[in-house]
């Protein structure tokens, strides 16, 4: 019993440390935050109910004959589909200080972008248990001032909702500290198996509709510690999709067109910036919602026998960052590789750190990610020794994301100083066997980025050689989304057929080495 209690305290301490790392540099101890309760918005009266139907779905046809409307009677258009459900609690001074925030954002989008959605209010104690009902609502939105806590049952519903393609939004209204701390705790409790992280400006959120080059904050947010162009938005990813967003700096006052005043000090984004980020947020969510593949339906292959003898084996590199993106992609690639080459394969995926002794038992390892990262000196030394002993590293910037590429290229200069990644020529054996690859098809996001007029582009791989041995193979174009046959609308990578074909060639070349 004593050992169990000590273990619990250790785990709890580690969680607190992780939580503190997210809360650092968020201005929670600033003088502005200490005075926040003196200056705040207050709950307004509820908006009048809409004249049209309250749901997005149509009603059954009326039985004929029906009495036609008089010409003087108002005809109401059908309500646009529901995009957002705003969670309500018993205290309106908490969640409804900006009662029309999401409605005003959607109205602004309709007027300026010609896209039409609606929202509803959902009491937090009435979150549907039926996932089919929940899946009809792409976004669940929680904003407020005060600390809060979901029940275990509510957390379970929200957890399953996110895995099935839904998105959770948390917004600290006015930037209130109590809500910030609660939101971090609840995000961890809802998705304990996923690590929250800070989004960088390479994230599609900042480019999905508007290409946002400047992120600006209100004066009181700047006084509290916010920095222009440093968004401080926290996300949680499911595969390549960011499924939970937390805005430490207020968005809702901007959506509600609420300016600062002597009685209202908002720690948030400027009104124009909040609207543009909000519109991008809805564009990102709607695109990803239709493309989301539930994890429960991800195809993974299992070994017929537990024996490792004579089987080709790959391990995934685990590092301090978002290292686990497309979870089923590697096993699906291995299955195609096995079908084409008849090579015995071990499908059971292993995760290994770069400073582990286990690394040296593996001839081939795979590394991917989205965000910037930094390796420790021990990890760099472990990878250097592994590569010099004949090991092979395959790395890809998942979705072609610039954050991972920047860090990976930098880390390679630290791991292998004096060596460099060079682009492989078109006649390299890796493009010739077992498939001849002279051109590949980019996904729409990559084609748009490259401004290509042609339907195809040359394959692009880079290699680092050590003593005539290719030690590192790197793809700046996303491959794993293609391996997993995922839609992934913002992926700057290759279409599935070409990603799989190129992956098979890479594995074949590694075996021949």
C-alpha positions as CSV (number, residue, x, y, z in Angstrom):
1,X,0.0,0.0,0.0
2,X,2.8,2.4,0.9
3,X,4.5,1.8,-2.5
4,X,1.3,2.4,-4.4
5,X,0.8,5.7,-2.5
6,X,4.4,6.8,-3.3
7,X,3.8,5.9,-6.9
8,X,0.6,7.9,-7.0
9,X,2.4,11.0,-5.5
10,X,5.2,10.7,-8.0
11,X,2.8,10.5,-10.9
12,X,0.8,13.4,-9.5
13,X,4.0,15.5,-9.1
14,X,5.0,14.8,-12.7
15,X,1.6,15.9,-13.9
16,X,1.8,19.1,-11.9
17,X,5.3,19.8,-13.4
18,X,3.9,19.2,-16.9
19,X,1.0,21.5,-16.2
20,X,3.3,24.2,-14.8
21,X,5.3,24.1,-18.0
22,X,2.1,25.0,-20.0
23,X,1.2,27.8,-17.6
24,X,4.7,29.4,-17.6
25,X,4.9,32.8,-19.4
26,X,1.2,33.1,-19.5
27,X,1.1,36.2,-17.3
28,X,-0.8,34.5,-14.5
29,X,1.3,36.3,-11.8
30,X,1.2,39.7,-13.5
31,X,-0.2,42.8,-11.9
32,X,-2.9,43.0,-14.6
33,X,-4.1,39.5,-13.8
34,X,-4.1,40.2,-10.1
35,X,-6.6,43.0,-10.6
36,X,-8.7,41.2,-13.2
37,X,-11.8,40.9,-11.1
38,X,-12.1,44.6,-10.8
39,X,-12.6,45.0,-14.6
40,X,-14.7,42.5,-16.4
41,X,-17.7,42.0,-18.7
42,X,-21.0,41.2,-17.2
43,X,-23.8,38.9,-18.4
44,X,-26.3,40.4,-20.8
45,X,-29.9,39.5,-21.2
46,X,-30.5,36.4,-23.3
47,X,-31.0,37.1,-27.0
48,X,-34.5,36.7,-28.4
49,X,-35.2,33.2,-29.7
50,X,-34.9,32.9,-33.5
51,X,-38.1,33.1,-35.6
52,X,-37.0,30.1,-37.7
53,X,-36.7,26.4,-36.7
54,X,-34.3,25.7,-33.9
55,X,-32.6,22.8,-35.5
56,X,-30.5,22.3,-38.6
57,X,-32.3,19.2,-39.7
58,X,-35.6,19.6,-41.7
59,X,-39.1,18.8,-40.4
60,X,-41.3,16.1,-41.9
61,X,-43.4,17.4,-44.8
62,X,-46.8,18.7,-43.8
63,X,-49.9,16.6,-44.8
64,X,-51.8,18.0,-47.7
65,X,-53.9,20.1,-48.1
66,X,-52.2,22.9,-46.2
67,X,-53.3,26.5,-45.8
68,X,-50.9,28.7,-47.8
69,X,-49.3,31.7,-46.0
70,X,-50.9,35.1,-46.6
71,X,-48.8,37.5,-48.5
72,X,-48.4,39.7,-45.4
73,X,-47.0,36.7,-43.3
74,X,-43.3,36.5,-43.0
75,X,-41.6,33.5,-44.6
76,X,-38.5,32.5,-42.7
77,X,-35.6,30.7,-44.4
78,X,-34.4,27.4,-43.0
79,X,-31.8,27.7,-40.4
80,X,-28.2,27.0,-41.5
81,X,-26.6,23.8,-40.3
82,X,-25.4,23.9,-36.7
83,X,-21.6,24.2,-36.4
84,X,-21.1,25.1,-32.7
85,X,-22.8,24.1,-29.5
86,X,-21.9,26.5,-26.7
87,X,-21.9,24.9,-23.2
88,X,-24.0,26.5,-20.6
89,X,-23.7,26.2,-16.8
90,X,-26.0,27.4,-14.1
91,X,-24.1,30.7,-13.7
92,X,-24.7,33.1,-16.5
93,X,-22.0,35.4,-15.1
94,X,-19.5,32.7,-16.0
95,X,-20.3,31.4,-19.5
96,X,-22.7,34.1,-20.9
97,X,-20.8,37.4,-20.3
98,X,-20.5,37.5,-24.1
99,X,-23.8,35.7,-24.9
100,X,-23.6,36.4,-28.7
101,X,-19.9,35.8,-29.2
102,X,-20.1,32.7,-31.4
103,X,-23.3,34.0,-33.1
104,X,-21.6,37.2,-34.0
105,X,-18.5,35.4,-35.4
106,X,-20.8,33.2,-37.6
107,X,-22.8,36.3,-38.7
108,X,-19.5,38.1,-39.6
109,X,-18.4,35.0,-41.6
110,X,-21.7,35.0,-43.4
111,X,-21.5,38.6,-44.3
112,X,-17.8,38.7,-45.3
113,X,-17.0,35.1,-46.4
114,X,-20.5,34.0,-47.6
115,X,-20.5,30.8,-45.5
116,X,-23.5,30.2,-43.4
117,X,-23.6,28.2,-40.1
118,X,-25.6,28.5,-36.9
119,X,-25.0,27.7,-33.2
120,X,-27.0,26.4,-30.3
121,X,-26.7,26.5,-26.5
122,X,-26.2,23.1,-24.8
123,X,-26.5,22.8,-21.0
124,X,-23.4,21.0,-19.8
125,X,-25.5,18.4,-17.9
126,X,-27.3,17.6,-21.1
127,X,-24.4,16.6,-23.3
128,X,-25.9,13.7,-25.3
129,X,-24.8,10.2,-24.4
130,X,-25.6,9.0,-27.9
131,X,-22.4,9.5,-30.0
132,X,-24.6,9.7,-33.2
133,X,-26.3,12.8,-31.8
134,X,-23.0,14.3,-30.7
135,X,-21.4,13.7,-34.1
136,X,-24.0,16.0,-35.7
137,X,-22.3,18.9,-33.9
138,X,-18.8,19.5,-35.2
139,X,-17.7,21.9,-32.4
140,X,-18.4,22.0,-28.6
141,X,-17.4,25.4,-27.2
142,X,-16.7,26.3,-23.5
143,X,-15.9,29.8,-22.5
144,X,-16.1,31.5,-19.1
145,X,-14.5,33.4,-16.2
146,X,-14.5,31.0,-13.3
147,X,-12.8,27.7,-12.5
148,X,-14.8,24.7,-13.6
149,X,-14.7,20.9,-13.5
150,X,-16.4,18.3,-15.7
151,X,-17.8,15.2,-14.1
152,X,-16.2,11.8,-15.0
153,X,-19.2,11.0,-17.1
154,X,-18.9,14.3,-19.0
155,X,-15.2,13.8,-19.6
156,X,-15.9,10.3,-21.0
157,X,-18.5,11.8,-23.4
158,X,-16.1,14.5,-24.5
159,X,-13.2,12.1,-24.9
160,X,-15.3,9.8,-27.2
161,X,-16.7,12.8,-29.0
162,X,-13.1,14.0,-29.9
163,X,-12.0,10.5,-31.0
164,X,-15.0,10.4,-33.4
165,X,-14.1,13.6,-35.2
166,X,-15.5,16.3,-32.9
167,X,-13.6,19.4,-31.8
168,X,-13.5,21.1,-28.4
169,X,-12.8,24.8,-28.0
170,X,-11.9,26.4,-24.7
171,X,-11.7,30.2,-24.4
172,X,-10.6,32.1,-21.3
173,X,-13.1,35.0,-21.4
174,X,-11.3,38.3,-20.7
175,X,-8.2,36.1,-20.1
176,X,-9.3,35.2,-16.6
177,X,-6.7,33.1,-14.7
178,X,-9.1,30.8,-12.9
179,X,-10.5,29.6,-16.2
180,X,-7.0,29.2,-17.7
181,X,-5.9,26.9,-14.9
182,X,-9.1,24.8,-15.0
183,X,-9.0,24.5,-18.8
184,X,-5.5,23.0,-18.7
185,X,-6.5,20.5,-16.0
186,X,-9.7,19.5,-17.8
187,X,-7.9,19.1,-21.2
188,X,-5.4,16.7,-19.5
189,X,-8.3,14.9,-17.8
190,X,-10.3,14.5,-21.0
191,X,-7.4,13.3,-23.1
192,X,-4.8,11.9,-20.7
193,X,-3.2,9.8,-23.5
194,X,-2.4,12.9,-25.6
195,X,0.0,15.7,-24.8
196,X,-1.1,19.3,-25.1
197,X,1.4,21.6,-26.8
198,X,1.7,25.1,-28.1
199,X,0.8,25.7,-31.7
200,X,3.3,27.4,-33.9
201,X,2.5,29.8,-36.6
202,X,3.1,27.1,-39.3
203,X,-0.1,25.4,-38.1
204,X,-2.9,25.5,-40.7
205,X,-5.0,27.4,-38.2
206,X,-3.1,30.6,-39.3
207,X,-3.4,29.8,-43.1
208,X,-6.7,27.9,-43.7
209,X,-8.6,30.9,-45.1
210,X,-6.8,34.1,-44.2
211,X,-3.0,34.0,-44.4
212,X,-2.4,35.6,-41.0
213,X,1.0,37.1,-40.9
214,X,0.5,39.3,-37.8
215,X,-1.1,38.3,-34.5
216,X,-2.0,41.3,-32.4
217,X,-3.2,41.6,-28.8
218,X,-5.1,44.3,-26.9
219,X,-3.1,46.6,-24.6
220,X,-4.1,44.9,-21.4
221,X,-3.0,41.5,-22.8
222,X,0.4,43.0,-23.7
223,X,0.7,44.4,-20.2
224,X,-0.1,40.9,-18.8
225,X,2.7,39.3,-20.9
226,X,1.2,38.5,-24.3
227,X,3.6,39.1,-27.2
228,X,2.4,40.0,-30.6
229,X,3.0,37.2,-33.2
230,X,3.3,34.7,-30.4
231,X,-0.2,33.2,-30.2
232,X,0.0,31.0,-27.0
233,X,-2.7,28.7,-28.3
234,X,-2.6,25.2,-26.9
235,X,-3.7,22.2,-29.0
236,X,-4.2,18.5,-28.7
237,X,-3.8,16.4,-31.8
238,X,-5.6,13.2,-32.9
239,X,-3.5,11.9,-35.8
240,X,-2.8,15.0,-37.9
241,X,-5.9,16.8,-36.8
242,X,-5.9,19.3,-33.9
243,X,-9.0,18.3,-32.0
244,X,-8.8,20.5,-28.9
245,X,-8.0,24.2,-29.0
246,X,-7.4,26.3,-25.9
247,X,-7.2,30.1,-26.2
248,X,-5.4,31.5,-23.1
249,X,-5.9,35.0,-24.4
250,X,-9.6,36.0,-25.0
251,X,-11.3,35.5,-28.3
252,X,-14.9,35.9,-27.3
253,X,-14.8,39.7,-26.6
254,X,-13.4,40.2,-30.1
255,X,-16.1,38.0,-31.7
256,X,-18.7,40.0,-29.7
257,X,-17.3,43.4,-30.9
258,X,-16.7,44.3,-27.2
259,X,-14.0,47.1,-26.9
260,X,-12.0,47.9,-23.8
261,X,-13.3,50.6,-21.5
262,X,-12.8,52.0,-18.0
263,X,-14.8,49.0,-16.7
264,X,-13.8,46.4,-19.1
265,X,-10.1,45.3,-19.4
266,X,-9.9,42.4,-21.8
267,X,-6.7,40.3,-21.9
268,X,-7.3,39.1,-25.5
269,X,-6.7,39.5,-29.2
270,X,-7.7,42.7,-31.0
271,X,-11.1,42.6,-32.5
272,X,-10.0,42.2,-36.2
273,X,-7.4,39.6,-35.2
274,X,-9.9,37.6,-33.2
275,X,-12.3,37.5,-36.1
276,X,-9.7,36.4,-38.6
277,X,-8.4,33.6,-36.3
278,X,-12.0,32.7,-35.6
279,X,-12.9,32.4,-39.3
280,X,-9.7,30.3,-39.9
281,X,-10.6,28.2,-36.9
282,X,-14.0,27.3,-38.4
283,X,-12.5,26.7,-41.9
284,X,-10.0,24.4,-40.4
285,X,-12.5,22.5,-38.3
286,X,-15.1,22.0,-41.1
287,X,-12.5,20.7,-43.5
288,X,-11.0,18.4,-40.9
289,X,-14.4,17.2,-39.6
290,X,-15.4,15.8,-43.0
291,X,-12.0,14.2,-43.4
292,X,-11.6,12.8,-39.9
293,X,-11.0,9.1,-39.6
294,X,-12.0,7.8,-36.2
295,X,-9.1,6.0,-34.4
296,X,-11.4,3.1,-33.7
297,X,-11.6,2.5,-37.4
298,X,-7.9,2.9,-38.2
299,X,-6.6,-0.2,-39.8
300,X,-3.7,-1.9,-38.0
301,X,-2.1,-5.2,-38.8
302,X,-1.1,-7.8,-36.2
303,X,1.5,-10.5,-36.3
304,X,0.3,-14.1,-36.8
305,X,3.1,-15.3,-34.5
306,X,5.0,-13.5,-31.8
307,X,8.4,-14.6,-33.1
308,X,10.7,-11.8,-34.3
309,X,13.1,-14.2,-36.1
310,X,13.8,-13.4,-39.7
311,X,11.3,-10.5,-39.8
312,X,11.9,-7.0,-41.0
313,X,11.3,-4.7,-38.0
314,X,10.8,-0.9,-37.7
315,X,10.7,1.1,-34.4
316,X,9.3,4.6,-34.1
317,X,11.5,7.2,-32.4
318,X,10.0,8.8,-29.3
319,X,11.3,12.2,-28.4
320,X,10.2,15.3,-26.4
321,X,7.7,16.7,-28.9
322,X,4.6,15.6,-30.9
323,X,6.3,12.4,-32.2
324,X,3.2,10.3,-32.8
325,X,1.0,11.5,-35.6
326,X,-0.4,9.0,-38.1
327,X,-0.5,5.9,-35.9
328,X,-1.7,3.3,-38.5
329,X,0.3,4.6,-41.4
330,X,3.5,2.6,-40.8
331,X,1.7,-0.7,-40.4
332,X,-0.3,-0.1,-43.6
333,X,2.9,0.7,-45.5
334,X,4.5,-2.5,-44.1
335,X,1.6,-4.5,-45.3
336,X,1.9,-3.2,-48.9
337,X,5.7,-3.8,-48.7
338,X,5.1,-7.4,-47.6
339,X,2.6,-8.0,-50.4
340,X,4.9,-6.6,-53.1
341,X,8.2,-8.1,-51.9
342,X,7.1,-11.1,-49.8
343,X,9.5,-10.0,-47.1
344,X,8.5,-11.3,-43.7
345,X,7.3,-8.4,-41.6
346,X,6.9,-7.7,-37.9
347,X,3.9,-5.5,-37.5
348,X,4.0,-4.9,-33.8
349,X,5.2,-1.4,-33.5
350,X,7.8,-0.5,-31.0
351,X,8.6,2.9,-29.6
352,X,12.2,3.6,-28.7
353,X,14.1,6.7,-27.4
354,X,17.4,7.8,-28.9
355,X,19.3,7.3,-25.6
356,X,18.1,3.8,-25.2
357,X,20.3,0.7,-25.5
358,X,17.5,-1.0,-27.3
359,X,18.1,1.3,-30.3
360,X,21.2,-0.7,-31.3
361,X,19.2,-3.9,-31.7
362,X,17.2,-2.3,-34.5
363,X,18.6,-1.9,-38.0
364,X,16.0,0.6,-39.1
365,X,14.0,3.4,-37.2
366,X,11.4,5.9,-38.2
367,X,10.9,9.5,-37.0
368,X,8.1,12.0,-37.8
369,X,6.3,14.9,-36.3
370,X,4.7,18.3,-36.9
371,X,6.2,20.8,-34.5
372,X,9.6,22.2,-33.5
373,X,11.6,20.0,-31.1
374,X,15.0,19.9,-29.4
375,X,17.0,16.7,-28.7
376,X,19.0,16.3,-25.6
377,X,22.8,15.8,-25.7
378,X,22.3,12.2,-24.7
379,X,19.8,11.7,-27.5
380,X,22.1,13.3,-30.1
381,X,25.0,11.1,-28.9
382,X,22.8,8.0,-29.1
383,X,21.7,8.7,-32.6
384,X,25.2,9.6,-33.7
385,X,26.5,6.3,-32.4
386,X,23.6,4.4,-34.0
387,X,24.1,5.9,-37.4
388,X,27.9,5.4,-37.3
389,X,27.4,1.7,-36.5
390,X,25.3,1.1,-39.6
391,X,21.8,2.0,-38.4
392,X,19.3,3.7,-40.8
393,X,17.0,6.6,-39.9
394,X,13.9,7.3,-42.1
395,X,12.4,10.7,-41.2
396,X,9.6,12.7,-42.8
397,X,8.0,16.0,-42.0
398,X,4.4,14.8,-41.4
399,X,2.0,16.9,-43.5
400,X,5.1,18.7,-44.8
401,X,5.1,20.9,-41.7
402,X,7.9,23.5,-41.5
403,X,8.3,23.3,-37.7
404,X,9.5,19.7,-37.8
405,X,11.7,20.3,-40.8
406,X,13.4,23.3,-39.2
407,X,14.2,21.3,-36.1
408,X,15.2,18.1,-37.9
409,X,17.7,19.9,-40.2
410,X,19.2,21.7,-37.3
411,X,19.5,18.5,-35.2
412,X,21.2,16.7,-38.0
413,X,24.0,19.4,-37.9
414,X,24.4,18.6,-34.2
415,X,24.2,14.8,-34.5
416,X,26.5,14.5,-37.6
417,X,28.6,17.6,-37.7
418,X,30.6,17.8,-41.0
419,X,28.0,15.8,-42.9
420,X,25.0,17.1,-44.8
421,X,21.7,15.9,-46.3
422,X,22.0,15.9,-50.1
423,X,19.1,15.5,-52.5
424,X,19.1,12.1,-54.3
425,X,19.4,12.3,-58.1
426,X,16.5,10.9,-60.2
427,X,18.6,7.9,-61.3
428,X,19.3,6.8,-57.7
429,X,18.4,3.1,-57.1
430,X,15.8,4.2,-54.5
431,X,13.6,5.5,-57.3
432,X,14.1,2.5,-59.5
433,X,13.3,-0.7,-57.5
434,X,10.9,-2.4,-57.1
435,X,8.9,0.5,-58.6
436,X,10.2,3.0,-61.2
437,X,9.3,6.5,-59.9
438,X,10.0,9.5,-62.1
439,X,7.1,11.7,-61.0
440,X,4.7,11.9,-58.1
441,X,1.3,13.5,-57.5
442,X,1.1,16.2,-54.8
443,X,-1.9,16.6,-52.6
444,X,-3.9,19.8,-53.3
445,X,-2.3,21.8,-50.4
446,X,1.2,21.0,-51.6
447,X,0.2,21.8,-55.2
448,X,-1.1,25.1,-54.1
449,X,2.0,25.9,-52.1
450,X,4.3,25.0,-55.1
451,X,2.0,26.8,-57.5
452,X,2.6,24.0,-59.9
453,X,0.7,24.0,-63.2
454,X,1.5,20.4,-63.8
455,X,-0.3,17.5,-62.2
456,X,3.0,15.9,-61.1
457,X,6.3,16.9,-59.5
458,X,9.7,15.1,-59.3
459,X,10.1,12.8,-56.3
460,X,12.2,14.5,-53.5
461,X,14.3,12.7,-51.0
462,X,17.4,13.6,-49.2
463,X,20.2,11.4,-47.8
464,X,23.1,11.7,-45.4
465,X,26.0,9.4,-46.2
466,X,28.5,8.0,-43.7
467,X,31.4,6.0,-45.2
468,X,29.4,5.3,-48.4
469,X,26.5,4.1,-46.3
470,X,23.2,6.0,-46.4
471,X,22.5,6.6,-42.7
472,X,19.6,9.0,-43.0
473,X,16.8,9.2,-45.5
474,X,14.6,12.3,-45.2
475,X,11.4,13.4,-47.0
476,X,10.3,17.1,-46.6
477,X,7.0,16.0,-48.1
478,X,4.4,14.3,-46.0
479,X,4.2,10.5,-46.6
480,X,2.4,8.9,-43.6
481,X,-1.0,10.5,-44.4
482,X,-0.7,8.8,-47.7
483,X,0.3,5.5,-46.1
484,X,-2.8,5.7,-43.9
485,X,-5.1,6.5,-46.9
486,X,-6.2,9.6,-45.0
487,X,-7.8,12.7,-46.6
488,X,-6.0,15.3,-44.5
489,X,-7.0,18.5,-46.3
490,X,-4.1,20.6,-45.1
491,X,-1.4,18.0,-45.7
492,X,1.5,19.2,-47.9
493,X,2.5,15.8,-48.9
494,X,2.0,13.1,-51.6
495,X,-1.2,11.4,-52.7
496,X,-1.6,7.9,-51.2
497,X,-0.6,5.8,-54.2
498,X,2.7,7.7,-54.7
499,X,3.4,7.9,-50.9
500,X,3.0,4.1,-50.6
501,X,5.0,3.4,-53.7
502,X,7.9,5.6,-52.5
503,X,7.7,4.1,-49.1
504,X,8.0,0.6,-50.5
505,X,11.1,1.6,-52.5
506,X,12.7,3.1,-49.4
507,X,12.2,0.0,-47.4
508,X,13.5,-2.2,-50.2
509,X,16.6,-0.1,-50.5
510,X,17.3,-0.2,-46.8
511,X,17.1,-4.0,-46.8
512,X,19.5,-4.2,-49.8
513,X,22.0,-2.0,-47.9
